Amino acid sequence: MLSGIIHGNGIGPILFVMYINKLAETLSKAGEAVRLFADGLKMYARMSSYVDVMQNASDRSVNWADL
């Protein structure tokens, strides 16, 4: 496995929380409103230009995933 979280161990939930919180923090810095629930993430923003906002959030997500 090259990335992700190993399932079935005691530390897995803690690693997942660290992993998903970092993504939420990264998207928040892009000006996106982010809400976390269970194992999901919801992102939304007020947009004047659909392309600019979504592209910025997408670029930050890709950069975050490449770490």
HELIX and SHEET records of a PDB file:
HELIX    1   1 GLY A   12  LYS A   29  1                                  18    
HELIX    2   2 TYR A   50  ASP A   66  1                                  17    
SHEET    1   A 2 ALA A  33  PHE A  37  0                                        
SHEET    2   A 2 GLY A  40  TYR A  44 -1                                        
END                                                                             
